[in-house]
């Protein structure tokens, strides 16, 4: 997508339109945080002191990482999955946690890298081991003047058939993020608007909007 985008002046994405027939003029980038802890097995009933509880270490680490987000810069880091232990009567020797990360500014990913290194360098339990990494995925697609021009044109074209739309940035990511890395102006959510939360059983398309959106795209091009 990045290489193909370099050959063009504009990139259009047809993810479903937003509530209220809106189009998208900015998307956050995304990444994942992976935290692994390592300890030592022992019997929880007879020799708990002989073990190194990787679950306890993991919970302590995750708790310290809950504030990695930055509201002012629209950065979120939300832990969504945690696993450790496979037997109730055994001190677990490993644990793993994952967090979903969204950023509006590229330099926030660098900050998170440094913060993870700092936090994971400290352990709750002697002789435990901690690894914390940031796995980068899509880069941010920030609002920009060229995309705003495209959005203004879309608003005018939609008005030709008595329809209204408006551009707005959203927190979700898409492959269009890679297109922005390649250089062109872009516009997203040009598909017919959806009803219900995306990626849920209640997601659907608003059929009456299909014809107006079909009119919009050729006129934009």
VEXKOL-797248 format. One record per atom (N, C-alpha, C): z, y, x; atom name; residue number from 0. Coordinates in nm, 3 decimals. Each point is the difference from the previous one (the first is absolute). Layout:
BEGIN
         z         y         x   atom     n
         Z         Y         X     CA   NUM
...
END
This chain:
BEGIN
         z         y         x   atom     n
     0.000    -0.120     0.083      N     0
     0.000     0.120    -0.083     CA     0
     0.000     0.126     0.087      C     0
     0.078    -0.001     0.107      N     1
     0.008     0.116     0.089     CA     1
    -0.136     0.030     0.061      C     1
    -0.067    -0.102     0.052      N     2
    -0.129     0.020     0.065     CA     2
    -0.107     0.043    -0.100      C     2
     0.001    -0.059    -0.119      N     3
    -0.098     0.037    -0.102     CA     3
     0.022     0.143    -0.047      C     3
     0.125     0.042    -0.010      N     4
     0.032     0.135    -0.047     CA     4
    -0.053     0.107     0.093      C     4
    -0.010    -0.032     0.128      N     5
    -0.049     0.098     0.099     CA     5
    -0.145     0.037    -0.023      C     5
    -0.073    -0.082    -0.077      N     6
    -0.142     0.024    -0.024     CA     6
    -0.024     0.090    -0.120      C     6
     0.108     0.036    -0.071      N     7
    -0.017     0.072    -0.127     CA     7
     0.084     0.127    -0.006      C     7
    -0.040     0.089    -0.090      N     8
     0.073     0.126    -0.020     CA     8
     0.111    -0.014    -0.102      C     8
    -0.016    -0.095    -0.094      N     9
     0.098    -0.016    -0.107     CA     9
     0.030    -0.148    -0.022      C     9
     0.121    -0.028    -0.049      N    10
     0.038    -0.135    -0.038     CA    10
     0.064     0.006    -0.138      C    10
    -0.047    -0.083    -0.091      N    11
     0.052    -0.004    -0.136     CA    11
     0.060    -0.138    -0.027      C    11
     0.118    -0.002    -0.060      N    12
     0.069    -0.125    -0.029     CA    12
     0.021    -0.014    -0.150      C    12
    -0.017    -0.123    -0.049      N    13
     0.001    -0.021    -0.145     CA    13
     0.120    -0.080    -0.048      C    13
     0.113     0.027     0.058      N    14
     0.124    -0.054    -0.058     CA    14
     0.021     0.069    -0.135      C    14
     0.079    -0.062    -0.089      N    15
     0.019     0.058    -0.134     CA    15
     0.055     0.142     0.006      C    15
    -0.050     0.084    -0.089      N    16
     0.049     0.137    -0.009     CA    16
     0.147     0.003    -0.037      C    16
     0.065     0.110     0.033      N    17
     0.142     0.012    -0.028     CA    17
     0.030     0.038    -0.143      C    17
     0.127    -0.006    -0.040      N    18
     0.040     0.042    -0.134     CA    18
    -0.048     0.142    -0.028      C    18
    -0.046     0.024    -0.122      N    19
    -0.051     0.131    -0.033     CA    19
    -0.140     0.026     0.053      C    19
    -0.072    -0.110     0.033      N    20
    -0.139     0.011     0.048     CA    20
    -0.008     0.071     0.136      C    20
     0.101    -0.015     0.084      N    21
     0.004     0.071     0.128     CA    21
    -0.077    -0.076     0.108      C    21
    -0.043     0.077     0.101      N    22
    -0.061    -0.057     0.120     CA    22
     0.096     0.022     0.117      C    22
    -0.029    -0.063     0.111      N    23
     0.094    -0.001     0.112     CA    23
    -0.056     0.078     0.119      C    23
     0.081     0.088     0.057      N    24
    -0.042     0.082     0.114     CA    24
     0.085    -0.022     0.125      C    24
     0.088    -0.098    -0.005      N    25
     0.083    -0.028     0.118     CA    25
     0.075    -0.131    -0.020      C    25
     0.008    -0.078     0.107      N    26
     0.074    -0.125    -0.007     CA    26
     0.090    -0.015     0.122      C    26
     0.115    -0.058    -0.020      N    27
     0.087    -0.029     0.112     CA    27
    -0.056    -0.118     0.082      C    27
     0.041    -0.006     0.125      N    28
    -0.027    -0.117     0.081     CA    28
     0.111    -0.101    -0.021      C    28
    -0.021    -0.123     0.047      N    29
     0.106    -0.100    -0.018     CA    29
     0.020    -0.084     0.125      C    29
     0.118    -0.058     0.006      N    30
     0.038    -0.090     0.110     CA    30
     0.109    -0.091    -0.052      C    30
     0.043    -0.093     0.084      N    31
     0.111    -0.090    -0.034     CA    31
     0.098    -0.004     0.115      C    31
     0.126    -0.007    -0.034      N    32
     0.103    -0.023     0.100     CA    32
     0.045    -0.145    -0.009      C    32
     0.003    -0.067     0.113      N    33
     0.048    -0.138     0.006     CA    33
     0.121    -0.005     0.093      C    33
     0.111    -0.051    -0.053      N    34
     0.123    -0.012     0.078     CA    34
     0.039    -0.147     0.009      C    34
     0.015    -0.049     0.121      N    35
     0.045    -0.137     0.021     CA    35
     0.131    -0.002     0.078      C    35
     0.092    -0.084    -0.042      N    36
     0.126    -0.017     0.072     CA    36
     0.017    -0.147     0.036      C    36
     0.063    -0.024     0.115      N    37
     0.020    -0.136     0.049     CA    37
     0.145    -0.019     0.042      C    37
     0.057    -0.114    -0.041      N    38
     0.138    -0.030     0.033     CA    38
     0.016    -0.145     0.041      C    38
     0.103    -0.064    -0.051      N    39
     0.029    -0.139     0.037     CA    39
     0.061    -0.073    -0.118      C    39
    -0.053    -0.119    -0.028      N    40
     0.054    -0.083    -0.108     CA    40
     0.140    -0.052     0.034      C    40
     0.081    -0.016    -0.103      N    41
     0.127    -0.073     0.011     CA    41
     0.044    -0.035    -0.141      C    41
     0.091    -0.094    -0.012      N    42
     0.048    -0.039    -0.132     CA    42
     0.089     0.111    -0.056      C    42
    -0.032     0.044    -0.121      N    43
     0.072     0.114    -0.060     CA    43
     0.142    -0.034    -0.039      C    43
     0.027    -0.128    -0.019      N    44
     0.133    -0.039    -0.043     CA    44
     0.093    -0.037     0.113      C    44
    -0.052    -0.070     0.102      N    45
     0.087    -0.051     0.107     CA    45
    -0.001     0.085     0.126      C    45
    -0.116     0.060     0.034      N    46
    -0.008     0.078     0.123     CA    46
    -0.081     0.129    -0.019      C    46
     0.036     0.084    -0.098      N    47
    -0.079     0.122    -0.022     CA    47
     0.001     0.093     0.121      C    47
     0.111    -0.002     0.076      N    48
     0.011     0.091     0.115     CA    48
    -0.095    -0.039     0.114      C    48
    -0.053    -0.122    -0.005      N    49
    -0.090    -0.045     0.106     CA    49
    -0.144     0.049    -0.024      C    49
    -0.025     0.051    -0.119      N    50
    -0.135     0.045    -0.031     CA    50
    -0.020     0.149     0.025      C    50
    -0.124     0.039    -0.004      N    51
    -0.037     0.142     0.003     CA    51
    -0.081     0.024    -0.127      C    51
     0.057     0.073    -0.093      N    52
    -0.056     0.011    -0.135     CA    52
    -0.118     0.098    -0.004      C    52
    -0.121    -0.056     0.002      N    53
    -0.121     0.082    -0.001     CA    53
    -0.015     0.076    -0.131      C    53
     0.056    -0.054    -0.109      N    54
    -0.007     0.070    -0.129     CA    54
     0.086     0.125     0.003      C    54
     0.121    -0.012     0.054      N    55
     0.087     0.117     0.009     CA    55
    -0.063     0.108     0.087      C    55
    -0.064    -0.042     0.109      N    56
    -0.067     0.095     0.089     CA    56
    -0.115     0.068    -0.072      C    56
    -0.074    -0.078    -0.077      N    57
    -0.116     0.054    -0.072     CA    57
     0.043     0.103    -0.105      C    57
     0.102    -0.034    -0.076      N    58
     0.049     0.092    -0.104     CA    58
     0.047     0.130     0.064      C    58
     0.068    -0.010     0.112      N    59
     0.048     0.120     0.070     CA    59
    -0.118     0.085     0.048      C    59
    -0.100    -0.065     0.055      N    60
    -0.117     0.073     0.049     CA    60
    -0.074     0.069    -0.114      C    60
    -0.025    -0.074    -0.109      N    61
    -0.073     0.057    -0.114     CA    61
     0.076     0.118    -0.059      C    61
     0.130    -0.014    -0.012      N    62
     0.081     0.108    -0.056     CA    62
    -0.014     0.128     0.080      C    62
    -0.014    -0.012     0.132      N    63
    -0.014     0.117     0.086     CA    63
    -0.141     0.059    -0.009      C    63
    -0.096    -0.079    -0.049      N    64
    -0.138     0.045    -0.006     CA    64
    -0.040     0.054    -0.136      C    64
     0.093     0.004    -0.093      N    65
    -0.032     0.045    -0.136     CA    65
    -0.037     0.148    -0.005      C    65
     0.039     0.076     0.101      N    66
    -0.027     0.144     0.001     CA    66
    -0.117     0.036     0.091      C    66
    -0.090    -0.092     0.027      N    67
    -0.114     0.029     0.086     CA    67
    -0.102     0.093    -0.066      C    67
     0.003     0.007    -0.131      N    68
    -0.093     0.088    -0.071     CA    68
     0.030     0.146     0.026      C    68
    -0.095     0.085    -0.038      N    69
     0.015     0.145     0.015     CA    69
    -0.058     0.066    -0.124      C    69
     0.088     0.045    -0.089      N    70
    -0.045     0.056    -0.128     CA    70
    -0.087     0.123     0.019      C    70
     0.036     0.084     0.096      N    71
    -0.076     0.123     0.024     CA    71
    -0.144    -0.030     0.042      C    71
    -0.018    -0.106     0.078      N    72
    -0.134    -0.037     0.046     CA    72
    -0.063    -0.110    -0.085      C    72
     0.064    -0.035    -0.110      N    73
    -0.052    -0.097    -0.096     CA    73
    -0.013    -0.140     0.061      C    73
     0.088    -0.032     0.092      N    74
     0.002    -0.133     0.062     CA    74
     0.100    -0.088    -0.071      C    74
    -0.041    -0.121    -0.037      N    75
     0.092    -0.096    -0.061     CA    75
    -0.001    -0.128     0.082      C    75
     0.117    -0.061     0.012      N    76
     0.016    -0.130     0.066     CA    76
     0.096    -0.081    -0.087      C    76
    -0.055    -0.090    -0.079      N    77
     0.079    -0.071    -0.101     CA    77
     0.002    -0.150     0.032      C    77
     0.120    -0.052     0.025      N    78
     0.011    -0.143     0.026     CA    78
    -0.018    -0.078    -0.129      C    78
    -0.088    -0.099     0.005      N    79
    -0.041    -0.072    -0.121     CA    79
     0.017    -0.151     0.009      C    79
     0.025    -0.053     0.120      N    80
     0.013    -0.145     0.014     CA    80
     0.096    -0.032     0.114      C    80
     0.090    -0.095    -0.025      N    81
     0.094    -0.043     0.103     CA    81
     0.028    -0.149    -0.016      C    81
    -0.003    -0.074     0.110      N    82
     0.026    -0.144    -0.004     CA    82
     0.088    -0.039     0.119      C    82
     0.089    -0.094    -0.024      N    83
     0.084    -0.053     0.108     CA    83
     0.075    -0.121    -0.052      C    83
     0.014    -0.100     0.086      N    84
     0.077    -0.119    -0.034     CA    84
    -0.074    -0.095    -0.090      C    84
     0.029    -0.132     0.020      N    85
    -0.059    -0.101    -0.087     CA    85
     0.103    -0.101    -0.050      C    85
     0.126     0.015     0.045      N    86
     0.106    -0.089    -0.046     CA    86
     0.128     0.081    -0.022      C    86
     0.068    -0.026    -0.109      N    87
     0.119     0.077    -0.035     CA    87
     0.112    -0.021     0.100      C    87
     0.008    -0.116     0.062      N    88
     0.113    -0.029     0.088     CA    88
    -0.030     0.019     0.149      C    88
    -0.109     0.071     0.031      N    89
    -0.037     0.022     0.141     CA    89
    -0.020     0.149     0.027      C    89
     0.063     0.048     0.106      N    90
    -0.022     0.138     0.044     CA    90
    -0.148     0.013     0.041      C    90
    -0.073     0.093    -0.060      N    91
    -0.144     0.009     0.029     CA    91
    -0.028     0.053     0.141      C    91
    -0.104    -0.059     0.061      N    92
    -0.036     0.042     0.136     CA    92
    -0.120     0.093     0.003      C    92
    -0.053     0.037    -0.116      N    93
    -0.114     0.093    -0.004     CA    93
    -0.004     0.074    -0.133      C    93
    -0.065     0.114     0.000      N    94
    -0.017     0.079    -0.122     CA    94
    -0.122     0.089     0.015      C    94
    -0.057     0.036    -0.113      N    95
    -0.121     0.084     0.002     CA    95
    -0.001     0.095    -0.119      C    95
    -0.036     0.124     0.023      N    96
    -0.009     0.099    -0.107     CA    96
    -0.128     0.080     0.015      C    96
    -0.055     0.042    -0.114      N    97
    -0.123     0.079    -0.002     CA    97
     0.021     0.128    -0.081      C    97
    -0.064     0.106     0.044      N    98
     0.004     0.127    -0.074     CA    98
    -0.142     0.052    -0.018      C    98
    -0.025     0.058    -0.115      N    99
    -0.126     0.069    -0.028     CA    99
     0.012     0.145     0.046      C    99
    -0.097     0.047     0.076      N   100
     0.003     0.136     0.055     CA   100
    -0.121     0.078    -0.050      C   100
     0.024     0.123    -0.044      N   101
    -0.109     0.091    -0.040     CA   101
     0.021     0.134     0.071      C   101
    -0.108     0.054     0.057      N   102
     0.010     0.127     0.072     CA   102
    -0.114     0.092    -0.039      C   102
     0.029     0.128    -0.006      N   103
    -0.103     0.101    -0.027     CA   103
    -0.054     0.061     0.128      C   103
     0.073    -0.015     0.110      N   104
    -0.039     0.062     0.127     CA   104
     0.001    -0.106     0.111      C   104
    -0.106    -0.007     0.082      N   105
    -0.010    -0.102     0.104     CA   105
     0.116    -0.001     0.098      C   105
     0.054     0.118     0.035      N   106
     0.106     0.004     0.100     CA   106
     0.130    -0.065    -0.048      C   106
     0.012    -0.023    -0.130      N   107
     0.118    -0.067    -0.052     CA   107
     0.005    -0.147     0.045      C   107
    -0.117    -0.060     0.020      N   108
    -0.002    -0.137     0.049     CA   108
     0.056    -0.009     0.142      C   108
    -0.032     0.099     0.081      N   109
     0.055     0.004     0.136     CA   109
     0.152     0.018    -0.004      C   109
     0.046     0.084    -0.092      N   110
     0.146     0.020    -0.012     CA   110
     0.069    -0.130    -0.040      C   110
    -0.060    -0.071    -0.094      N   111
     0.060    -0.125    -0.044     CA   111
     0.006    -0.103     0.113      C   111
    -0.105    -0.004     0.081      N   112
     0.001    -0.089     0.116     CA   112
     0.121     0.025     0.089      C   112
     0.025     0.127     0.029      N   113
     0.111     0.037     0.088     CA   113
     0.135    -0.030    -0.066      C   113
     0.011     0.028    -0.130      N   114
     0.126    -0.025    -0.069     CA   114
     0.032    -0.149    -0.006      C   114
    -0.100    -0.082    -0.023      N   115
     0.022    -0.144    -0.005     CA   115
     0.046    -0.053     0.136      C   115
    -0.061     0.052     0.105      N   116
     0.040    -0.044     0.135     CA   116
     0.145     0.040     0.028      C   116
     0.037     0.120    -0.043      N   117
     0.137     0.046     0.024     CA   117
     0.101    -0.081    -0.079      C   117
    -0.026    -0.018    -0.128      N   118
     0.096    -0.071    -0.085     CA   118
     0.015    -0.147     0.039      C   118
    -0.111    -0.064     0.031      N   119
     0.006    -0.144     0.030     CA   119
     0.056    -0.029     0.139      C   119
     0.017     0.104     0.080      N   120
     0.059    -0.020     0.133     CA   120
     0.151    -0.022    -0.008      C   120
     0.059     0.025    -0.117      N   121
     0.143    -0.020    -0.021     CA   121
     0.021    -0.120    -0.093      C   121
     0.100    -0.082     0.031      N   122
     0.029    -0.117    -0.082     CA   122
     0.143     0.003    -0.053      C   122
     0.018    -0.061    -0.115      N   123
     0.134    -0.016    -0.057     CA   123
     0.075    -0.112     0.071      C   123
    -0.069    -0.110     0.027      N   124
     0.063    -0.119     0.056     CA   124
    -0.040    -0.022     0.145      C   124
     0.095    -0.024     0.087      N   125
    -0.032    -0.032     0.139     CA   125
    -0.090    -0.123     0.007      C   125
    -0.098     0.004     0.088      N   126
    -0.092    -0.111     0.026     CA   126
    -0.102    -0.025    -0.111      C   126
    -0.002     0.083    -0.102      N   127
    -0.109    -0.010    -0.098     CA   127
    -0.122     0.072     0.057      C   127
    -0.115    -0.029    -0.057      N   128
    -0.124     0.062     0.046     CA   128
    -0.070     0.063    -0.119      C   128
    -0.056     0.121     0.021      N   129
    -0.065     0.073    -0.108     CA   129
    -0.139     0.045     0.044      C   129
    -0.097    -0.019    -0.086      N   130
    -0.136     0.051     0.022     CA   130
    -0.041     0.080    -0.124      C   130
    -0.048     0.121     0.021      N   131
    -0.047     0.084    -0.112     CA   131
    -0.132     0.064     0.039      C   131
    -0.103    -0.023    -0.080      N   132
    -0.132     0.051     0.032     CA   132
    -0.061     0.071    -0.122      C   132
    -0.084     0.097     0.028      N   133
    -0.077     0.069    -0.103     CA   133
    -0.142    -0.051     0.008      C   133
    -0.049    -0.058    -0.109      N   134
    -0.136    -0.054    -0.005     CA   134
    -0.086     0.099    -0.079      C   134
    -0.085     0.070     0.070      N   135
    -0.082     0.105    -0.065     CA   135
    -0.118    -0.060    -0.073      C   135
    -0.034     0.062    -0.115      N   136
    -0.113    -0.047    -0.078     CA   136
    -0.098     0.115    -0.022      C   136
    -0.001     0.057    -0.117      N   137
    -0.094     0.108    -0.028     CA   137
     0.057     0.135     0.044      C   137
    -0.081     0.084     0.064      N   138
     0.047     0.133     0.041     CA   138
     0.008     0.092    -0.121      C   138
     0.076     0.107     0.008      N   139
     0.007     0.095    -0.111     CA   139
    -0.136     0.065    -0.025      C   139
    -0.026     0.034    -0.125      N   140
    -0.118     0.077    -0.037     CA   140
     0.049     0.131    -0.060      C   140
     0.031     0.099     0.084      N   141
     0.062     0.123    -0.048     CA   141
    -0.096     0.087    -0.081      C   141
     0.056     0.085    -0.082      N   142
    -0.081     0.098    -0.069     CA   142
    -0.068     0.088     0.104      C   142
    -0.124     0.041    -0.030      N   143
    -0.077     0.079     0.097     CA   143
    -0.102     0.087    -0.074      C   143
    -0.048     0.107     0.062      N   144
    -0.090     0.094    -0.067     CA   144
    -0.129    -0.063    -0.052      C   144
    -0.060    -0.091     0.076      N   145
    -0.127    -0.059    -0.042     CA   145
     0.016    -0.087    -0.124      C   145
     0.110    -0.072    -0.006      N   146
     0.027    -0.082    -0.118     CA   146
     0.030     0.089    -0.121      C   146
     0.069     0.111     0.023      N   147
     0.028     0.093    -0.109     CA   147
    -0.129     0.056    -0.058      C   147
    -0.099     0.025     0.085      N   148
    -0.130     0.048    -0.048     CA   148
    -0.067    -0.105    -0.090      C   148
     0.008    -0.125     0.042      N   149
    -0.056    -0.107    -0.082     CA   149
     0.071    -0.009    -0.136      C   149
     0.131     0.015     0.003      N   150
     0.078    -0.006    -0.124     CA   150
    -0.038     0.113    -0.094      C   150
    -0.018     0.120     0.055      N   151
    -0.040     0.115    -0.082     CA   151
    -0.137    -0.024    -0.064      C   151
    -0.090    -0.063     0.076      N   152
    -0.131    -0.032    -0.055     CA   152
     0.012    -0.102    -0.112      C   152
     0.086    -0.099     0.018      N   153
     0.020    -0.102    -0.104     CA   153
     0.055     0.063    -0.128      C   153
     0.090     0.094     0.014      N   154
     0.056     0.069    -0.117     CA   154
    -0.110     0.072    -0.078      C   154
    -0.089     0.068     0.073      N   155
    -0.109     0.074    -0.065     CA   155
    -0.098    -0.094    -0.070      C   155
    -0.032    -0.112     0.066      N   156
    -0.093    -0.096    -0.059     CA   156
     0.059    -0.063    -0.126      C   156
     0.126    -0.034     0.006      N   157
     0.066    -0.061    -0.116     CA   157
     0.002     0.098    -0.118      C   157
     0.014     0.126     0.031      N   158
     0.004     0.103    -0.105     CA   158
    -0.134     0.011    -0.073      C   158
    -0.109    -0.042     0.065      N   159
    -0.132     0.006    -0.063     CA   159
    -0.006    -0.085    -0.128      C   159
     0.085    -0.102    -0.006      N   160
     0.001    -0.086    -0.119     CA   160
     0.131     0.014    -0.077      C   160
     0.065     0.114     0.021      N   161
     0.120     0.030    -0.075     CA   161
     0.124    -0.078     0.042      C   161
     0.000    -0.052     0.123      N   162
     0.113    -0.078     0.048     CA   162
     0.079     0.079     0.105      C   162
     0.126    -0.037     0.016      N   163
     0.085     0.066     0.098     CA   163
     0.057    -0.103     0.098      C   163
     0.005     0.040     0.127      N   164
     0.064    -0.082     0.101     CA   164
     0.064     0.093     0.102      C   164
     0.084    -0.055     0.084      N   165
     0.065     0.078     0.105     CA   165
     0.027    -0.095     0.117      C   165
    -0.005     0.054     0.121      N   166
     0.027    -0.080     0.117     CA   166
     0.147     0.008     0.040      C   166
     0.056    -0.112     0.048      N   167
     0.139    -0.003     0.045     CA   167
     0.017    -0.106     0.107      C   167
     0.094     0.020     0.092      N   168
     0.031    -0.103     0.099     CA   168
     0.087    -0.108    -0.063      C   168
    -0.009    -0.123     0.050      N   169
     0.080    -0.110    -0.052     CA   169
     0.066    -0.075     0.115      C   169
     0.102    -0.079    -0.033      N   170
     0.074    -0.073     0.102     CA   170
    -0.062    -0.133     0.038      C   170
    -0.090    -0.051    -0.085      N   171
    -0.063    -0.128     0.029     CA   171
    -0.104     0.012     0.110      C   171
    -0.039    -0.114     0.056      N   172
    -0.100    -0.002     0.106     CA   172
    -0.124    -0.073    -0.049      C   172
    -0.109     0.016     0.073      N   173
    -0.124    -0.069    -0.033     CA   173
    -0.090    -0.006     0.122      C   173
    -0.110    -0.073    -0.011      N   174
    -0.093    -0.010     0.112     CA   174
    -0.064     0.133     0.033      C   174
     0.004     0.094    -0.097      N   175
    -0.055     0.133     0.026     CA   175
     0.073     0.067     0.116      C   175
     0.123    -0.041     0.027      N   176
     0.074     0.055     0.114     CA   176
    -0.077    -0.021     0.130      C   176
    -0.063    -0.116     0.014      N   177
    -0.077    -0.028     0.121     CA   177
    -0.124     0.088     0.008      C   177
    -0.057     0.034    -0.116      N   178
    -0.117     0.087    -0.001     CA   178
     0.033     0.138     0.054      C   178
     0.119     0.049    -0.033      N   179
     0.039     0.131     0.050     CA   179
     0.013    -0.002     0.152      C   179
     0.046    -0.110     0.055      N   180
     0.009    -0.013     0.145     CA   180
    -0.137     0.017     0.064      C   180
    -0.104    -0.040    -0.075      N   181
    -0.135     0.013     0.051     CA   181
    -0.057     0.139    -0.007      C   181
     0.064     0.090    -0.074      N   182
    -0.041     0.139     0.005     CA   182
    -0.048     0.068    -0.126      C   182
    -0.058    -0.070    -0.101      N   183
    -0.058     0.073    -0.113     CA   183
     0.104     0.051    -0.099      C   183
    -0.045     0.095    -0.082      N   184
     0.082     0.040    -0.115     CA   184
     0.000    -0.118    -0.097      C   184
     0.098    -0.005    -0.087      N   185
     0.009    -0.115    -0.089     CA   185
     0.060     0.039    -0.134      C   185
    -0.019    -0.089    -0.095      N   186
     0.061     0.016    -0.131     CA   186
     0.029    -0.140    -0.053      C   186
     0.115    -0.017    -0.062      N   187
     0.043    -0.132    -0.042     CA   187
     0.037     0.000    -0.149      C   187
     0.017    -0.119    -0.054      N   188
     0.034    -0.021    -0.141     CA   188
    -0.111     0.051    -0.091      C   188
    -0.125    -0.033     0.034      N   189
    -0.113     0.040    -0.083     CA   189
    -0.033    -0.103    -0.107      C   189
     0.069    -0.113     0.001      N   190
    -0.019    -0.099    -0.106     CA   190
     0.064     0.047    -0.130      C   190
    -0.025    -0.075    -0.107      N   191
     0.059     0.040    -0.128     CA   191
     0.152    -0.009     0.008      C   191
     0.071     0.091    -0.063      N   192
     0.147     0.002     0.007     CA   192
     0.062    -0.129    -0.050      C   192
     0.111    -0.034     0.060      N   193
     0.071    -0.122    -0.040     CA   193
     0.119     0.037    -0.086      C   193
     0.042    -0.095    -0.081      N   194
     0.121     0.015    -0.077     CA   194
     0.101    -0.104     0.046      C   194
     0.125     0.035     0.005      N   195
     0.101    -0.091     0.050     CA   195
     0.005     0.003     0.151      C   195
     0.109    -0.045     0.058      N   196
     0.016     0.002     0.146     CA   196
    -0.104    -0.088     0.069      C   196
    -0.057     0.052     0.110      N   197
    -0.094    -0.081     0.077     CA   197
     0.072    -0.122     0.059      C   197
    -0.075    -0.106     0.023      N   198
     0.052    -0.125     0.058     CA   198
     0.108    -0.063    -0.090      C   198
    -0.013     0.020    -0.129      N   199
     0.096    -0.060    -0.093     CA   199
    -0.078    -0.067    -0.113      C   199
     0.065    -0.090    -0.075      N   200
    -0.068    -0.064    -0.114     CA   200
    -0.043     0.099    -0.106      C   200
     0.059     0.120    -0.001      N   201
    -0.034     0.099    -0.102     CA   201
    -0.114     0.093     0.042      C   201
    -0.054    -0.019     0.120      N   202
    -0.109     0.087     0.047     CA   202
    -0.125    -0.023    -0.085      C   202
    -0.074     0.106    -0.030      N   203
    -0.121    -0.012    -0.079     CA   203
    -0.087     0.123     0.023      C   203
    -0.121    -0.003    -0.051      N   204
    -0.091     0.114     0.011     CA   204
    -0.015     0.068    -0.136      C   204
    -0.010     0.133     0.004      N   205
    -0.020     0.078    -0.122     CA   205
    -0.149     0.007    -0.028      C   205
    -0.048    -0.084    -0.091      N   206
    -0.143    -0.019    -0.023     CA   206
    -0.073     0.131    -0.036      C   206
     0.056     0.087    -0.085      N   207
    -0.074     0.123    -0.034     CA   207
    -0.030     0.090     0.121      C   207
     0.070    -0.021     0.111      N   208
    -0.023     0.084     0.118     CA   208
    -0.112    -0.054     0.089      C   208
    -0.049    -0.120    -0.029      N   209
    -0.102    -0.058     0.088     CA   209
    -0.129     0.080     0.000      C   209
    -0.044     0.044    -0.117      N   210
    -0.126     0.078    -0.008     CA   210
     0.012     0.134     0.073      C   210
     0.108     0.078    -0.022      N   211
     0.012     0.126     0.075     CA   211
     0.006    -0.021     0.151      C   211
     0.071    -0.104     0.045      N   212
     0.008    -0.026     0.143     CA   212
    -0.136    -0.044     0.056      C   212
    -0.078    -0.070    -0.083      N   213
    -0.135    -0.040     0.042     CA   213
    -0.090     0.122     0.014      C   213
     0.024     0.102    -0.081      N   214
    -0.075     0.125     0.012     CA   214
     0.040     0.076     0.127      C   214
     0.129    -0.003     0.031      N   215
     0.051     0.078     0.111     CA   215
    -0.056    -0.043     0.135      C   215
    -0.007    -0.129     0.025      N   216
    -0.038    -0.048     0.134     CA   216
    -0.142     0.038     0.043      C   216
    -0.104    -0.028    -0.082      N   217
    -0.134     0.040     0.044     CA   217
    -0.014     0.150     0.021      C   217
     0.068     0.077    -0.082      N   218
    -0.007     0.146     0.016     CA   218
     0.068     0.044     0.129      C   218
     0.107    -0.064     0.037      N   219
     0.065     0.030     0.129     CA   219
    -0.092    -0.030     0.117      C   219
    -0.066    -0.114    -0.008      N   220
    -0.089    -0.042     0.109     CA   220
    -0.121     0.092     0.010      C   220
END
